[in-house]
Amino acid sequence: GNSVTQMEGPVTLSEEAFLTINCTYTATGYPSLFWYVQYPGEGLQLLLKATKADDKGSNKGFEATYRKETTSFHLEKGSVQVSDSAVYFCALRRGTGANNLFFGTGTRLTVIP
Amino acid sequence: SQTIHQWPATLVQPVGSPLSLECTVEGTSNPNLYWYRQAAGRGLQLLFYSVGIGQISSEVPQNLSASRPQDRQFILSSKKLLLSDSGFYLCAWTLTGAANYGYTFGSGTRLTVV
Protein backbone atom coordinates (compact mmCIF):
# COMPACT_ATOMS: atom_id res chain seq x y z
CA GLY A 1 0.00 0.00 0.00
CA ASN A 2 0.90 3.68 0.11
CA SER A 3 2.37 5.18 3.26
CA VAL A 4 4.73 7.84 4.56
CA THR A 5 7.12 7.46 7.46
CA GLN A 6 8.34 10.68 8.96
CA MET A 7 11.03 11.52 11.46
CA GLU A 8 9.73 11.57 15.01
CA GLY A 9 9.76 14.89 16.76
CA PRO A 10 9.85 17.21 18.40
CA VAL A 11 12.97 18.82 16.98
CA THR A 12 14.55 21.78 18.74
CA LEU A 13 17.27 23.80 17.01
CA SER A 14 19.09 27.03 17.63
CA GLU A 15 18.67 29.83 15.14
CA GLU A 16 20.91 29.47 12.06
CA ALA A 17 21.34 25.72 12.58
CA PHE A 18 21.00 23.23 9.74
CA LEU A 19 17.70 21.38 9.52
CA THR A 20 16.95 17.91 8.21
CA ILE A 21 13.60 16.22 8.62
CA ASN A 22 13.61 12.69 7.24
CA CYS A 23 10.77 11.30 5.18
CA THR A 24 10.56 7.94 3.46
CA TYR A 25 7.67 6.51 1.54
CA THR A 26 6.17 3.28 0.30
CA ALA A 27 4.17 3.43 -2.90
CA THR A 28 3.47 1.56 -6.08
CA GLY A 29 4.63 3.30 -9.20
CA TYR A 30 5.65 6.94 -9.19
CA PRO A 31 3.92 9.14 -6.61
CA SER A 32 4.12 12.88 -6.32
CA LEU A 33 5.70 14.03 -3.06
CA PHE A 34 4.90 17.06 -0.93
CA TRP A 35 5.96 18.91 2.18
CA TYR A 36 3.33 20.91 4.04
CA VAL A 37 3.89 23.35 6.89
CA GLN A 38 1.44 24.22 9.65
CA TYR A 39 2.17 27.32 11.68
CA PRO A 40 0.58 27.54 15.15
CA GLY A 41 -3.19 27.89 14.98
CA GLU A 42 -3.30 27.79 11.18
CA GLY A 43 -4.18 25.38 8.40
CA LEU A 44 -1.66 23.50 6.30
CA GLN A 45 0.25 25.31 3.57
CA LEU A 46 2.00 23.62 0.70
CA LEU A 47 5.71 24.27 1.19
CA LEU A 48 7.17 22.44 -1.81
CA LYS A 49 6.62 19.48 -4.07
CA ALA A 50 8.33 17.15 -6.54
CA THR A 51 6.53 15.08 -9.11
CA LYS A 52 9.22 12.81 -10.53
CA ALA A 53 12.49 11.16 -9.58
CA ASP A 54 15.47 13.49 -9.04
CA ASP A 55 13.23 16.57 -9.00
CA LYS A 56 14.14 19.10 -6.33
CA GLY A 57 11.38 21.15 -4.77
CA SER A 58 12.35 24.39 -3.09
CA ASN A 59 10.66 27.31 -1.35
CA LYS A 60 11.54 29.82 1.38
CA GLY A 61 15.04 28.36 1.69
CA PHE A 62 13.74 24.81 2.17
CA GLU A 63 14.66 22.04 -0.26
CA ALA A 64 13.78 18.39 -0.78
CA THR A 65 14.92 16.00 -3.50
CA TYR A 66 12.82 13.09 -4.77
CA ARG A 67 15.10 10.04 -4.39
CA LYS A 68 13.50 7.00 -5.93
CA GLU A 69 16.43 4.71 -5.18
CA THR A 70 16.08 5.34 -1.44
CA THR A 71 12.32 6.17 -1.54
CA SER A 72 13.04 9.35 0.37
CA PHE A 73 12.10 13.03 0.30
CA HIS A 74 14.04 14.61 3.16
CA LEU A 75 13.40 18.26 3.98
CA GLU A 76 16.45 20.49 4.50
CA LYS A 77 17.22 24.10 5.26
CA GLY A 78 20.65 25.54 5.68
CA SER A 79 19.90 28.13 8.34
CA VAL A 80 16.64 28.04 10.27
CA GLN A 81 14.95 31.06 11.78
CA VAL A 82 12.62 31.42 14.74
CA SER A 83 9.80 32.02 12.26
CA ASP A 84 10.30 28.48 10.88
CA SER A 85 8.88 27.02 14.09
CA ALA A 86 5.96 24.93 12.92
CA VAL A 87 4.78 21.37 12.27
CA TYR A 88 5.99 19.86 9.00
CA PHE A 89 4.09 17.11 7.19
CA CYS A 90 5.45 14.92 4.43
CA ALA A 91 2.86 13.51 2.02
CA LEU A 92 2.55 11.48 -1.15
CA ARG A 93 -0.14 11.45 -3.79
CA ARG A 94 -0.51 8.40 -5.97
CA GLY A 95 -2.90 8.10 -8.87
CA THR A 96 -5.86 10.20 -9.90
CA GLY A 97 -8.47 8.91 -7.48
CA ALA A 98 -10.20 11.11 -4.94
CA ASN A 99 -8.70 9.68 -1.75
CA ASN A 100 -5.06 9.41 -2.62
CA LEU A 101 -3.07 11.84 -0.46
CA PHE A 102 -1.22 10.08 2.34
CA PHE A 103 0.32 12.09 5.17
CA GLY A 104 3.09 11.37 7.60
CA THR A 105 2.45 12.00 11.27
CA GLY A 106 4.11 15.42 11.29
CA THR A 107 7.29 16.74 12.90
CA ARG A 108 7.19 19.68 15.26
CA LEU A 109 10.12 22.05 14.86
CA THR A 110 10.98 24.66 17.47
CA VAL A 111 13.73 27.15 16.71
CA ILE A 112 15.13 29.03 19.69
CA PRO A 113 16.97 32.36 19.47
CA SER B 1 -7.04 32.30 -8.55
CA GLN B 2 -8.63 29.72 -6.33
CA THR B 3 -9.44 30.38 -2.70
CA ILE B 4 -10.95 28.33 0.09
CA HIS B 5 -12.95 29.79 2.93
CA GLN B 6 -13.75 28.05 6.16
CA TRP B 7 -15.79 29.34 9.09
CA PRO B 8 -16.11 29.93 11.91
CA ALA B 9 -12.48 30.15 13.03
CA THR B 10 -13.26 29.14 16.60
CA LEU B 11 -16.28 27.60 18.22
CA VAL B 12 -17.14 26.60 21.77
CA GLN B 13 -20.18 24.36 22.01
CA PRO B 14 -21.80 22.45 24.87
CA VAL B 15 -22.07 18.68 24.82
CA GLY B 16 -25.24 17.59 23.07
CA SER B 17 -25.57 20.69 20.91
CA PRO B 18 -25.63 20.59 17.11
CA LEU B 19 -22.75 21.56 14.85
CA SER B 20 -22.45 23.06 11.41
CA LEU B 21 -19.12 23.99 9.86
CA GLU B 22 -19.02 25.39 6.36
CA CYS B 23 -16.40 25.42 3.67
CA THR B 24 -16.56 27.05 0.25
CA VAL B 25 -14.15 27.12 -2.65
CA GLU B 26 -13.93 29.87 -5.26
CA GLY B 27 -12.29 29.99 -8.65
CA THR B 28 -12.65 26.37 -9.69
CA SER B 29 -15.33 23.91 -10.71
CA ASN B 30 -16.04 20.33 -9.65
CA PRO B 31 -13.30 20.13 -7.04
CA ASN B 32 -12.74 17.17 -4.77
CA LEU B 33 -13.50 18.31 -1.22
CA TYR B 34 -12.27 16.96 2.09
CA TRP B 35 -12.84 17.30 5.83
CA TYR B 36 -9.96 16.44 8.17
CA ARG B 37 -9.71 16.52 11.94
CA GLN B 38 -6.57 17.13 13.93
CA ALA B 39 -6.65 16.31 17.63
CA ALA B 40 -4.33 18.33 19.87
CA GLY B 41 -0.71 17.49 19.10
CA ARG B 42 -1.72 14.75 16.67
CA GLY B 43 -1.67 14.10 12.97
CA LEU B 44 -4.40 14.46 10.38
CA GLN B 45 -7.43 12.18 10.25
CA LEU B 46 -9.51 12.16 7.06
CA LEU B 47 -13.20 12.25 7.98
CA PHE B 48 -15.09 12.69 4.70
CA TYR B 49 -14.46 13.41 1.06
CA SER B 50 -16.67 14.26 -1.88
CA VAL B 51 -16.21 14.04 -5.64
CA GLY B 52 -19.44 15.81 -6.55
CA ILE B 53 -22.75 17.26 -5.39
CA GLY B 54 -24.49 14.86 -3.04
CA GLN B 55 -21.61 12.35 -3.15
CA ILE B 56 -20.05 11.75 0.27
CA SER B 57 -17.56 9.09 1.30
CA SER B 58 -16.97 8.50 4.98
CA GLU B 59 -13.62 7.32 6.23
CA VAL B 60 -14.37 6.98 9.91
CA PRO B 61 -17.76 6.01 11.39
CA GLN B 62 -18.57 8.52 14.09
CA ASN B 63 -20.85 11.19 15.37
CA LEU B 64 -20.36 13.47 12.37
CA SER B 65 -21.85 13.75 8.90
CA ALA B 66 -21.03 15.74 5.79
CA SER B 67 -23.04 17.16 2.94
CA ARG B 68 -22.31 18.84 -0.37
CA PRO B 69 -25.39 20.78 -1.42
CA GLN B 70 -23.58 22.81 -4.08
CA ASP B 71 -20.55 22.19 -6.26
CA ARG B 72 -18.20 24.31 -4.16
CA GLN B 73 -19.79 24.01 -0.74
CA PHE B 74 -18.97 21.35 1.84
CA ILE B 75 -20.64 21.19 5.24
CA LEU B 76 -19.68 19.20 8.33
CA SER B 77 -22.48 18.55 10.80
CA SER B 78 -23.41 16.83 13.98
CA LYS B 79 -26.78 16.47 15.68
CA LYS B 80 -25.30 16.05 19.16
CA LEU B 81 -21.70 16.89 19.94
CA LEU B 82 -19.55 14.74 22.19
CA LEU B 83 -16.54 15.84 24.21
CA SER B 84 -14.40 13.70 21.90
CA ASP B 85 -15.45 15.84 18.93
CA SER B 86 -13.15 18.62 20.13
CA GLY B 87 -10.32 19.34 17.72
CA PHE B 88 -9.08 21.37 14.81
CA TYR B 89 -11.17 20.81 11.67
CA LEU B 90 -9.68 21.47 8.28
CA CYS B 91 -11.37 21.64 4.91
CA ALA B 92 -9.36 21.03 1.75
CA TRP B 93 -9.84 20.84 -2.02
CA THR B 94 -7.98 19.56 -5.02
CA LEU B 95 -8.47 19.31 -8.75
CA THR B 96 -10.29 16.20 -9.89
CA GLY B 97 -7.95 13.68 -11.49
CA ALA B 98 -4.81 15.80 -11.02
CA ALA B 99 -2.22 13.47 -9.53
CA ASN B 100 0.50 16.12 -9.40
CA TYR B 101 -1.51 18.60 -7.38
CA GLY B 102 -1.49 18.69 -3.63
CA TYR B 103 -4.50 19.56 -1.56
CA THR B 104 -5.18 23.20 -0.63
CA PHE B 105 -6.33 23.67 2.93
CA GLY B 106 -8.53 26.22 4.62
CA SER B 107 -7.47 28.05 7.74
CA GLY B 108 -9.30 25.65 10.04
CA THR B 109 -11.95 25.73 12.76
CA ARG B 110 -10.96 25.08 16.34
CA LEU B 111 -13.88 23.37 18.04
CA THR B 112 -14.02 22.99 21.80
CA VAL B 113 -16.86 20.95 23.22
CA VAL B 114 -17.50 21.72 26.88
Chai-1 contact restraints between the chains, C-beta under 6 A:
chainA,res_idxA,chainB,res_idxB,connection_type,confidence,min_distance_angstrom,max_distance_angstrom,comment,restraint_id
A,S32,B,N100,contact,1.0,0.0,6.0,A-B,restraint_1
A,F34,B,G102,contact,1.0,0.0,6.0,A-B,restraint_2
A,G43,B,L90,contact,1.0,0.0,6.0,A-B,restraint_3
A,G43,B,F105,contact,1.0,0.0,6.0,A-B,restraint_4
A,G43,B,G106,contact,1.0,0.0,6.0,A-B,restraint_5
A,G43,B,S107,contact,1.0,0.0,6.0,A-B,restraint_6
A,G43,B,G108,contact,1.0,0.0,6.0,A-B,restraint_7
A,L44,B,F105,contact,1.0,0.0,6.0,A-B,restraint_8
A,L46,B,G102,contact,1.0,0.0,6.0,A-B,restraint_9
A,K49,B,G102,contact,1.0,0.0,6.0,A-B,restraint_10
A,T51,B,N100,contact,1.0,0.0,6.0,A-B,restraint_11
A,G95,B,A99,contact,1.0,0.0,6.0,A-B,restraint_12
A,T96,B,G97,contact,1.0,0.0,6.0,A-B,restraint_13
A,T96,B,A99,contact,1.0,0.0,6.0,A-B,restraint_14
A,A98,B,N32,contact,1.0,0.0,6.0,A-B,restraint_15
A,A98,B,Y49,contact,1.0,0.0,6.0,A-B,restraint_16
A,A98,B,V51,contact,1.0,0.0,6.0,A-B,restraint_17
A,N99,B,Y49,contact,1.0,0.0,6.0,A-B,restraint_18
A,L101,B,Y103,contact,1.0,0.0,6.0,A-B,restraint_19
A,F103,B,L44,contact,1.0,0.0,6.0,A-B,restraint_20
A,T105,B,G43,contact,1.0,0.0,6.0,A-B,restraint_21
A,G106,B,G43,contact,1.0,0.0,6.0,A-B,restraint_22
